[in-house]
Amino acid sequence: MAISWISALKVIPWGDVIEAAPGLVKGARKVFTRTQPEPVVVQDPAAPPQQRIEQLEAAVARLGEQQQAAAALIESLAEHNAKVVEAIERLRLRSRLLMGTCAVLLAAVGTLAWLVLR
């Protein structure tokens, strides 16, 4: 079982993972801090409509920025997830090849032992 874990660790592009980790953490923190509820600004009902519209437009702009940051982070995480899935698929194929090779070697050793002991 240890050999499969060692193979798994060798196949994963750790350089890429380590290189991208600080950016992912920074992006996640940025999204987290931006999505924290801001204190609600009580709008003065007596304020002119233009001022209230400007406040609402600013709030919508902030929400748009938060959405774009979250989308970029999700895209980055999806790319890394795809790399991990590719690495797992390569490991699966290698393990099948290894199992087939072991079966052939076991048959060869069994045949050789049978010939020697006969």
N, CA, C and O atoms as a GROMACS GRO file, in nm:
protein
  472
    1MET      N    1   0.082  -0.120   0.000
    1MET     CA    2   0.000   0.000   0.000
    1MET      C    3   0.086   0.125   0.000
    1MET      O    4   0.046   0.228  -0.055
    2ALA      N    5   0.203   0.119   0.061
    2ALA     CA    6   0.290   0.236   0.067
    2ALA      C    7   0.340   0.274  -0.072
    2ALA      O    8   0.362   0.392  -0.099
    3ILE      N    9   0.357   0.177  -0.158
    3ILE     CA   10   0.406   0.207  -0.293
    3ILE      C   11   0.304   0.292  -0.368
    3ILE      O   12   0.342   0.383  -0.441
    4SER      N   13   0.175   0.263  -0.353
    4SER     CA   14   0.074   0.342  -0.424
    4SER      C   15   0.072   0.486  -0.375
    4SER      O   16   0.052   0.578  -0.454
    5TRP      N   17   0.092   0.507  -0.245
    5TRP     CA   18   0.095   0.644  -0.193
    5TRP      C   19   0.218   0.718  -0.243
    5TRP      O   20   0.212   0.836  -0.276
    6ILE      N   21   0.329   0.648  -0.249
    6ILE     CA   22   0.451   0.711  -0.301
    6ILE      C   23   0.432   0.747  -0.447
    6ILE      O   24   0.471   0.855  -0.491
    7SER      N   25   0.372   0.657  -0.523
    7SER     CA   26   0.344   0.687  -0.664
    7SER      C   27   0.251   0.806  -0.676
    7SER      O   28   0.270   0.893  -0.761
    8ALA      N   29   0.150   0.810  -0.591
    8ALA     CA   30   0.056   0.921  -0.595
    8ALA      C   31   0.126   1.053  -0.567
    8ALA      O   32   0.100   1.153  -0.634
    9LEU      N   33   0.213   1.053  -0.470
    9LEU     CA   34   0.284   1.175  -0.436
    9LEU      C   35   0.380   1.218  -0.546
    9LEU      O   36   0.406   1.336  -0.563
   10LYS      N   37   0.434   1.121  -0.620
   10LYS     CA   38   0.526   1.154  -0.729
   10LYS      C   39   0.453   1.209  -0.850
   10LYS      O   40   0.508   1.293  -0.921
   11VAL      N   41   0.331   1.165  -0.875
   11VAL     CA   42   0.258   1.203  -0.996
   11VAL      C   43   0.200   1.343  -0.985
   11VAL      O   44   0.191   1.414  -1.085
   12ILE      N   45   0.160   1.384  -0.866
   12ILE     CA   46   0.098   1.515  -0.848
   12ILE      C   47   0.201   1.624  -0.874
   12ILE      O   48   0.312   1.618  -0.821
   13PRO      N   49   0.166   1.722  -0.956
   13PRO     CA   50   0.261   1.831  -0.985
   13PRO      C   51   0.271   1.926  -0.866
   13PRO      O   52   0.210   2.033  -0.865
   14TRP      N   53   0.350   1.886  -0.767
   14TRP     CA   54   0.358   1.963  -0.642
   14TRP      C   55   0.412   2.103  -0.664
   14TRP      O   56   0.374   2.196  -0.593
   15GLY      N   57   0.499   2.118  -0.762
   15GLY     CA   58   0.550   2.252  -0.790
   15GLY      C   59   0.438   2.348  -0.825
   15GLY      O   60   0.434   2.461  -0.777
   16ASP      N   61   0.346   2.302  -0.910
   16ASP     CA   62   0.232   2.386  -0.948
   16ASP      C   63   0.140   2.410  -0.830
   16ASP      O   64   0.090   2.521  -0.810
   17VAL      N   65   0.117   2.306  -0.752
   17VAL     CA   66   0.028   2.319  -0.637
   17VAL      C   67   0.085   2.418  -0.536
   17VAL      O   68   0.014   2.506  -0.487
   18ILE      N   69   0.213   2.404  -0.505
   18ILE     CA   70   0.275   2.492  -0.407
   18ILE      C   71   0.284   2.635  -0.461
   18ILE      O   72   0.266   2.732  -0.387
   19GLU      N   73   0.311   2.648  -0.590
   19GLU     CA   74   0.320   2.780  -0.651
   19GLU      C   75   0.186   2.852  -0.648
   19GLU      O   76   0.182   2.974  -0.628
   20ALA      N   77   0.078   2.780  -0.668
   20ALA     CA   78  -0.054   2.843  -0.674
   20ALA      C   79  -0.119   2.860  -0.537
   20ALA      O   80  -0.214   2.937  -0.524
   21ALA      N   81  -0.071   2.790  -0.437
   21ALA     CA   82  -0.136   2.793  -0.305
   21ALA      C   83  -0.146   2.933  -0.245
   21ALA      O   84  -0.254   2.970  -0.200
   22PRO      N   85  -0.039   3.012  -0.243
   22PRO     CA   86  -0.053   3.145  -0.182
   22PRO      C   87  -0.156   3.232  -0.254
   22PRO      O   88  -0.230   3.307  -0.190
   23GLY      N   89  -0.160   3.223  -0.385
   23GLY     CA   90  -0.260   3.301  -0.459
   23GLY      C   91  -0.401   3.257  -0.428
   23GLY      O   92  -0.492   3.340  -0.416
   24LEU      N   93  -0.420   3.126  -0.414
   24LEU     CA   94  -0.553   3.075  -0.381
   24LEU      C   95  -0.596   3.120  -0.241
   24LEU      O   96  -0.710   3.160  -0.219
   25VAL      N   97  -0.502   3.112  -0.148
   25VAL     CA   98  -0.534   3.154  -0.011
   25VAL      C   99  -0.565   3.303  -0.007
   25VAL      O  100  -0.660   3.346   0.058
   26LYS      N  101  -0.484   3.381  -0.077
   26LYS     CA  102  -0.506   3.526  -0.081
   26LYS      C  103  -0.641   3.558  -0.144
   26LYS      O  104  -0.716   3.641  -0.093
   27GLY      N  105  -0.673   3.490  -0.254
   27GLY     CA  106  -0.802   3.512  -0.319
   27GLY      C  107  -0.918   3.470  -0.231
   27GLY      O  108  -1.020   3.538  -0.225
   28ALA      N  109  -0.902   3.357  -0.164
   28ALA     CA  110  -1.010   3.310  -0.076
   28ALA      C  111  -1.032   3.408   0.039
   28ALA      O  112  -1.146   3.437   0.076
   29ARG      N  113  -0.923   3.458   0.095
   29ARG     CA  114  -0.938   3.557   0.204
   29ARG      C  115  -1.003   3.684   0.154
   29ARG      O  116  -1.087   3.743   0.222
   30LYS      N  117  -0.965   3.727   0.034
   30LYS     CA  118  -1.022   3.849  -0.023
   30LYS      C  119  -1.172   3.831  -0.044
   30LYS      O  120  -1.252   3.919  -0.010
   31VAL      N  121  -1.210   3.715  -0.101
   31VAL     CA  122  -1.352   3.689  -0.122
   31VAL      C  123  -1.425   3.681   0.011
   31VAL      O  124  -1.536   3.733   0.026
   32PHE      N  125  -1.362   3.616   0.109
   32PHE     CA  126  -1.426   3.602   0.239
   32PHE      C  127  -1.448   3.737   0.305
   32PHE      O  128  -1.555   3.764   0.358
   33THR      N  129  -1.345   3.823   0.300
   33THR     CA  130  -1.361   3.954   0.365
   33THR      C  131  -1.462   4.040   0.289
   33THR      O  132  -1.533   4.120   0.350
   34ARG      N  133  -1.468   4.024   0.158
   34ARG     CA  134  -1.564   4.104   0.081
   34ARG      C  135  -1.707   4.056   0.100
   34ARG      O  136  -1.801   4.135   0.088
   35THR      N  137  -1.724   3.930   0.130
   35THR     CA  138  -1.859   3.877   0.144
   35THR      C  139  -1.913   3.890   0.285
   35THR      O  140  -2.028   3.856   0.312
   36GLN      N  141  -1.830   3.939   0.377
   36GLN     CA  142  -1.878   3.961   0.511
   36GLN      C  143  -1.983   4.072   0.507
   36GLN      O  144  -1.968   4.171   0.435
   37PRO      N  145  -2.088   4.054   0.584
   37PRO     CA  146  -2.193   4.155   0.580
   37PRO      C  147  -2.140   4.290   0.627
   37PRO      O  148  -2.076   4.302   0.731
   38GLU      N  149  -2.168   4.390   0.546
   38GLU     CA  150  -2.128   4.524   0.583
   38GLU      C  151  -2.238   4.583   0.670
   38GLU      O  152  -2.355   4.544   0.660
   39PRO      N  153  -2.199   4.677   0.755
   39PRO     CA  154  -2.304   4.739   0.836
   39PRO      C  155  -2.407   4.807   0.744
   39PRO      O  156  -2.374   4.874   0.646
   40VAL      N  157  -2.529   4.787   0.781
   40VAL     CA  158  -2.637   4.842   0.700
   40VAL      C  159  -2.642   4.993   0.722
   40VAL      O  160  -2.650   5.041   0.835
   41VAL      N  161  -2.636   5.065   0.612
   41VAL     CA  162  -2.645   5.210   0.619
   41VAL      C  163  -2.792   5.247   0.609
   41VAL      O  164  -2.859   5.220   0.510
   42VAL      N  165  -2.839   5.308   0.714
   42VAL     CA  166  -2.979   5.348   0.715
   42VAL      C  167  -2.992   5.470   0.626
   42VAL      O  168  -2.937   5.576   0.652
   43GLN      N  169  -3.067   5.450   0.522
   43GLN     CA  170  -3.087   5.561   0.429
   43GLN      C  171  -3.198   5.650   0.483
   43GLN      O  172  -3.301   5.606   0.532
   44ASP      N  173  -3.171   5.775   0.471
   44ASP     CA  174  -3.270   5.872   0.516
   44ASP      C  175  -3.383   5.877   0.415
   44ASP      O  176  -3.362   5.913   0.300
   45PRO      N  177  -3.503   5.841   0.459
   45PRO     CA  178  -3.615   5.844   0.364
   45PRO      C  179  -3.640   5.985   0.308
   45PRO      O  180  -3.700   6.002   0.202
   46ALA      N  181  -3.591   6.083   0.381
   46ALA     CA  182  -3.612   6.220   0.336
   46ALA      C  183  -3.502   6.263   0.239
   46ALA      O  184  -3.507   6.373   0.184
   47ALA      N  185  -3.399   6.176   0.218
   47ALA     CA  186  -3.289   6.211   0.127
   47ALA      C  187  -3.342   6.222  -0.015
   47ALA      O  188  -3.441   6.158  -0.051
   48PRO      N  189  -3.275   6.303  -0.093
   48PRO     CA  190  -3.320   6.317  -0.232
   48PRO      C  191  -3.305   6.184  -0.307
   48PRO      O  192  -3.214   6.107  -0.279
   49PRO      N  193  -3.394   6.158  -0.398
   49PRO     CA  194  -3.390   6.031  -0.472
   49PRO      C  195  -3.256   6.008  -0.544
   49PRO      O  196  -3.210   5.895  -0.552
   50GLN      N  197  -3.195   6.113  -0.593
   50GLN     CA  198  -3.068   6.098  -0.664
   50GLN      C  199  -2.960   6.041  -0.571
   50GLN      O  200  -2.882   5.956  -0.612
   51GLN      N  201  -2.958   6.088  -0.447
   51GLN     CA  202  -2.859   6.038  -0.350
   51GLN      C  203  -2.886   5.892  -0.318
   51GLN      O  204  -2.792   5.813  -0.308
   52ARG      N  205  -3.009   5.855  -0.302
   52ARG     CA  206  -3.043   5.715  -0.273
   52ARG      C  207  -3.008   5.626  -0.391
   52ARG      O  208  -2.963   5.514  -0.372
   53ILE      N  209  -3.029   5.676  -0.513
   53ILE     CA  210  -2.994   5.598  -0.633
   53ILE      C  211  -2.843   5.577  -0.639
   53ILE      O  212  -2.798   5.467  -0.673
   54GLU      N  213  -2.766   5.679  -0.608
   54GLU     CA  214  -2.619   5.668  -0.608
   54GLU      C  215  -2.571   5.565  -0.506
   54GLU      O  216  -2.480   5.487  -0.534
   55GLN      N  217  -2.635   5.565  -0.388
   55GLN     CA  218  -2.598   5.466  -0.287
   55GLN      C  219  -2.629   5.325  -0.335
   55GLN      O  220  -2.550   5.233  -0.316
   56LEU      N  221  -2.743   5.309  -0.396
   56LEU     CA  222  -2.781   5.177  -0.448
   56LEU      C  223  -2.689   5.133  -0.561
   56LEU      O  224  -2.652   5.016  -0.569
   57GLU      N  225  -2.650   5.224  -0.648
   57GLU     CA  226  -2.558   5.191  -0.756
   57GLU      C  227  -2.421   5.149  -0.701
   57GLU      O  228  -2.359   5.056  -0.752
   58ALA      N  229  -2.375   5.216  -0.596
   58ALA     CA  230  -2.248   5.179  -0.534
   58ALA      C  231  -2.257   5.040  -0.472
   58ALA      O  232  -2.163   4.960  -0.481
   59ALA      N  233  -2.370   5.011  -0.410
   59ALA     CA  234  -2.388   4.878  -0.350
   59ALA      C  235  -2.391   4.771  -0.458
   59ALA      O  236  -2.334   4.663  -0.439
   60VAL      N  237  -2.456   4.798  -0.570
   60VAL     CA  238  -2.461   4.702  -0.680
   60VAL      C  239  -2.322   4.682  -0.739
   60VAL      O  240  -2.285   4.570  -0.775
   61ALA      N  241  -2.246   4.790  -0.751
   61ALA     CA  242  -2.109   4.779  -0.803
   61ALA      C  243  -2.023   4.692  -0.711
   61ALA      O  244  -1.945   4.610  -0.759
   62ARG      N  245  -2.035   4.710  -0.580
   62ARG     CA  246  -1.961   4.626  -0.484
   62ARG      C  247  -2.000   4.480  -0.499
   62ARG      O  248  -1.915   4.391  -0.497
   63LEU      N  249  -2.129   4.454  -0.515
   63LEU     CA  250  -2.174   4.317  -0.532
   63LEU      C  251  -2.119   4.256  -0.661
   63LEU      O  252  -2.083   4.138  -0.664
   64GLY      N  253  -2.111   4.335  -0.766
   64GLY     CA  254  -2.054   4.286  -0.892
   64GLY      C  255  -1.908   4.251  -0.876
   64GLY      O  256  -1.863   4.149  -0.928
   65GLU      N  257  -1.832   4.335  -0.805
   65GLU     CA  258  -1.690   4.306  -0.780
   65GLU      C  259  -1.673   4.178  -0.699
   65GLU      O  260  -1.586   4.097  -0.727
   66GLN      N  261  -1.758   4.162  -0.599
   66GLN     CA  262  -1.751   4.041  -0.517
   66GLN      C  263  -1.781   3.918  -0.602
   66GLN      O  264  -1.716   3.814  -0.587
   67GLN      N  265  -1.877   3.929  -0.688
   67GLN     CA  266  -1.914   3.816  -0.773
   67GLN      C  267  -1.800   3.781  -0.869
   67GLN      O  268  -1.772   3.663  -0.890
   68GLN      N  269  -1.735   3.880  -0.927
   68GLN     CA  270  -1.624   3.855  -1.017
   68GLN      C  271  -1.507   3.790  -0.943
   68GLN      O  272  -1.444   3.698  -0.994
   69ALA      N  273  -1.477   3.838  -0.822
   69ALA     CA  274  -1.369   3.779  -0.744
   69ALA      C  275  -1.400   3.634  -0.708
   69ALA      O  276  -1.313   3.548  -0.715
   70ALA      N  277  -1.524   3.608  -0.671
   70ALA     CA  278  -1.563   3.471  -0.637
   70ALA      C  279  -1.556   3.380  -0.760
   70ALA      O  280  -1.513   3.265  -0.750
   71ALA      N  281  -1.597   3.432  -0.875
   71ALA     CA  282  -1.592   3.352  -0.997
   71ALA      C  283  -1.448   3.320  -1.036
   71ALA      O  284  -1.418   3.208  -1.079
   72ALA      N  285  -1.358   3.416  -1.020
   72ALA     CA  286  -1.217   3.392  -1.052
   72ALA      C  287  -1.158   3.286  -0.959
   72ALA      O  288  -1.082   3.199  -1.003
   73LEU      N  289  -1.191   3.294  -0.831
   73LEU     CA  290  -1.142   3.195  -0.736
   73LEU      C  291  -1.198   3.057  -0.767
   73LEU      O  292  -1.125   2.958  -0.762
   74ILE      N  293  -1.324   3.050  -0.799
   74ILE     CA  294  -1.386   2.921  -0.832
   74ILE      C  295  -1.322   2.863  -0.958
   74ILE      O  296  -1.298   2.742  -0.965
   75GLU      N  297  -1.294   2.948  -1.055
   75GLU     CA  298  -1.229   2.900  -1.178
   75GLU      C  299  -1.090   2.845  -1.148
   75GLU      O  300  -1.050   2.741  -1.202
   76SER      N  301  -1.016   2.914  -1.063
   76SER     CA  302  -0.883   2.867  -1.026
   76SER      C  303  -0.890   2.733  -0.952
   76SER      O  304  -0.810   2.643  -0.979
   77LEU      N  305  -0.984   2.722  -0.862
   77LEU     CA  306  -1.001   2.596  -0.789
   77LEU      C  307  -1.043   2.484  -0.883
   77LEU      O  308  -1.000   2.369  -0.867
   78ALA      N  309  -1.125   2.515  -0.980
   78ALA     CA  310  -1.169   2.413  -1.076
   78ALA      C  311  -1.051   2.364  -1.160
   78ALA      O  312  -1.041   2.245  -1.190
   79GLU      N  313  -0.962   2.456  -1.199
   79GLU     CA  314  -0.844   2.416  -1.275
   79GLU      C  315  -0.755   2.323  -1.194
   79GLU      O  316  -0.706   2.222  -1.245
   80HIS      N  317  -0.735   2.356  -1.067
   80HIS     CA  318  -0.653   2.270  -0.982
   80HIS      C  319  -0.720   2.136  -0.958
   80HIS      O  320  -0.654   2.032  -0.952
   81ASN      N  321  -0.851   2.138  -0.945
   81ASN     CA  322  -0.925   2.014  -0.928
   81ASN      C  323  -0.909   1.926  -1.052
   81ASN      O  324  -0.894   1.804  -1.040
   82ALA      N  325  -0.913   1.987  -1.170
   82ALA     CA  326  -0.895   1.911  -1.293
   82ALA      C  327  -0.757   1.847  -1.299
   82ALA      O  328  -0.742   1.734  -1.345
   83LYS      N  329  -0.654   1.920  -1.252
   83LYS     CA  330  -0.519   1.864  -1.251
   83LYS      C  331  -0.510   1.744  -1.156
   83LYS      O  332  -0.444   1.645  -1.187
   84VAL      N  333  -0.577   1.754  -1.043
   84VAL     CA  334  -0.576   1.643  -0.948
   84VAL      C  335  -0.648   1.522  -1.007
   84VAL      O  336  -0.604   1.409  -0.990
   85VAL      N  337  -0.759   1.546  -1.075
   85VAL     CA  338  -0.833   1.436  -1.138
   85VAL      C  339  -0.748   1.369  -1.245
   85VAL      O  340  -0.748   1.246  -1.256
   86GLU      N  341  -0.675   1.448  -1.325
   86GLU     CA  342  -0.586   1.391  -1.426
   86GLU      C  343  -0.478   1.305  -1.361
   86GLU      O  344  -0.447   1.197  -1.409
   87ALA      N  345  -0.422   1.354  -1.251
   87ALA     CA  346  -0.318   1.277  -1.182
   87ALA      C  347  -0.375   1.146  -1.128
   87ALA      O  348  -0.308   1.043  -1.133
   88ILE      N  349  -0.496   1.150  -1.076
   88ILE     CA  350  -0.558   1.029  -1.023
   88ILE      C  351  -0.585   0.930  -1.137
   88ILE      O  352  -0.569   0.809  -1.119
   89GLU      N  353  -0.627   0.980  -1.252
   89GLU     CA  354  -0.652   0.893  -1.366
   89GLU      C  355  -0.523   0.825  -1.411
   89GLU      O  356  -0.522   0.706  -1.442
   90ARG      N  357  -0.413   0.902  -1.414
   90ARG     CA  358  -0.284   0.841  -1.451
   90ARG      C  359  -0.244   0.734  -1.349
   90ARG      O  360  -0.193   0.629  -1.387
   91LEU      N  361  -0.268   0.761  -1.222
   91LEU     CA  362  -0.237   0.661  -1.119
   91LEU      C  363  -0.321   0.535  -1.138
   91LEU      O  364  -0.272   0.424  -1.121
   92ARG      N  365  -0.448   0.553  -1.173
   92ARG     CA  366  -0.535   0.437  -1.193
   92ARG      C  367  -0.483   0.352  -1.309
   92ARG      O  368  -0.479   0.229  -1.299
   93LEU      N  369  -0.444   0.418  -1.417
   93LEU     CA  370  -0.392   0.343  -1.532
   93LEU      C  371  -0.260   0.273  -1.497
   93LEU      O  372  -0.238   0.159  -1.537
   94ARG      N  373  -0.175   0.342  -1.424
   94ARG     CA  374  -0.047   0.281  -1.386
   94ARG      C  375  -0.068   0.162  -1.293
   94ARG      O  376   0.002   0.062  -1.302
   95SER      N  377  -0.166   0.174  -1.202
   95SER     CA  378  -0.189   0.063  -1.110
   95SER      C  379  -0.244  -0.058  -1.186
   95SER      O  380  -0.210  -0.172  -1.153
   96ARG      N  381  -0.328  -0.036  -1.287
   96ARG     CA  382  -0.376  -0.148  -1.369
   96ARG      C  383  -0.261  -0.213  -1.445
   96ARG      O  384  -0.253  -0.335  -1.453
   97LEU      N  385  -0.174  -0.132  -1.500
   97LEU     CA  386  -0.056  -0.184  -1.569
   97LEU      C  387   0.032  -0.264  -1.473
   97LEU      O  388   0.081  -0.371  -1.506
   98LEU      N  389   0.050  -0.210  -1.355
   98LEU     CA  390   0.132  -0.279  -1.254
   98LEU      C  391   0.067  -0.412  -1.213
   98LEU      O  392   0.137  -0.512  -1.196
   99MET      N  393  -0.065  -0.413  -1.196
   99MET     CA  394  -0.133  -0.537  -1.159
   99MET      C  395  -0.119  -0.641  -1.270
   99MET      O  396  -0.096  -0.759  -1.243
  100GLY      N  397  -0.132  -0.598  -1.395
  100GLY     CA  398  -0.116  -0.691  -1.508
  100GLY      C  399   0.026  -0.745  -1.514
  100GLY      O  400   0.047  -0.864  -1.537
  101THR      N  401   0.124  -0.658  -1.494
  101THR     CA  402   0.264  -0.700  -1.494
  101THR      C  403   0.290  -0.800  -1.382
  101THR      O  404   0.360  -0.900  -1.402
  102CYS      N  405   0.235  -0.774  -1.265
  102CYS     CA  406   0.253  -0.866  -1.152
  102CYS      C  407   0.189  -1.001  -1.181
  102CYS      O  408   0.244  -1.106  -1.147
  103ALA      N  409   0.073  -0.999  -1.244
  103ALA     CA  410   0.006  -1.125  -1.278
  103ALA      C  411   0.090  -1.205  -1.377
  103ALA      O  412   0.103  -1.327  -1.362
  104VAL      N  413   0.147  -1.139  -1.478
  104VAL     CA  414   0.231  -1.208  -1.575
  104VAL      C  415   0.357  -1.263  -1.507
  104VAL      O  416   0.396  -1.377  -1.532
  105LEU      N  417   0.419  -1.183  -1.422
  105LEU     CA  418   0.540  -1.229  -1.351
  105LEU      C  419   0.508  -1.345  -1.257
  105LEU      O  420   0.586  -1.440  -1.246
  106LEU      N  421   0.394  -1.338  -1.191
  106LEU     CA  422   0.355  -1.447  -1.102
  106LEU      C  423   0.333  -1.576  -1.181
  106LEU      O  424   0.373  -1.684  -1.137
  107ALA      N  425   0.270  -1.565  -1.297
  107ALA     CA  426   0.250  -1.683  -1.382
  107ALA      C  427   0.384  -1.737  -1.430
  107ALA      O  428   0.404  -1.859  -1.435
  108ALA      N  429   0.476  -1.649  -1.464
  108ALA     CA  430   0.607  -1.693  -1.511
  108ALA      C  431   0.685  -1.761  -1.400
  108ALA      O  432   0.748  -1.864  -1.422
  109VAL      N  433   0.681  -1.705  -1.280
  109VAL     CA  434   0.751  -1.766  -1.166
  109VAL      C  435   0.687  -1.899  -1.131
  109VAL      O  436   0.758  -1.995  -1.100
  110GLY      N  437   0.555  -1.906  -1.135
  110GLY     CA  438   0.487  -2.032  -1.107
  110GLY      C  439   0.524  -2.139  -1.209
  110GLY      O  440   0.548  -2.255  -1.173
  111THR      N  441   0.529  -2.101  -1.335
  111THR     CA  442   0.567  -2.196  -1.440
  111THR      C  443   0.710  -2.240  -1.423
  111THR      O  444   0.741  -2.359  -1.436
  112LEU      N  445   0.798  -2.146  -1.393
  112LEU     CA  446   0.939  -2.179  -1.371
  112LEU      C  447   0.956  -2.270  -1.251
  112LEU      O  448   1.035  -2.365  -1.256
  113ALA      N  449   0.885  -2.245  -1.143
  113ALA     CA  450   0.893  -2.330  -1.024
  113ALA      C  451   0.840  -2.469  -1.056
  113ALA      O  452   0.898  -2.568  -1.011
  114TRP      N  453   0.734  -2.477  -1.131
  114TRP     CA  454   0.679  -2.607  -1.167
  114TRP      C  455   0.780  -2.687  -1.252
  114TRP      O  456   0.796  -2.808  -1.233
  115LEU      N  457   0.846  -2.618  -1.345
  115LEU     CA  458   0.944  -2.687  -1.429
  115LEU      C  459   1.064  -2.733  -1.347
  115LEU      O  460   1.116  -2.842  -1.371
  116VAL      N  461   1.109  -2.653  -1.252
  116VAL     CA  462   1.226  -2.687  -1.172
  116VAL      C  463   1.195  -2.803  -1.077
  116VAL      O  464   1.276  -2.894  -1.060
  117LEU      N  465   1.078  -2.800  -1.016
  117LEU     CA  466   1.042  -2.902  -0.918
  117LEU      C  467   0.992  -3.030  -0.980
  117LEU      O  468   0.974  -3.129  -0.908
  118ARG      N  469   0.969  -3.034  -1.105
  118ARG     CA  470   0.918  -3.151  -1.172
  118ARG      C  471   1.019  -3.253  -1.196
  118ARG      O  472   0.988  -3.358  -1.252
   0.00000   0.00000   0.00000
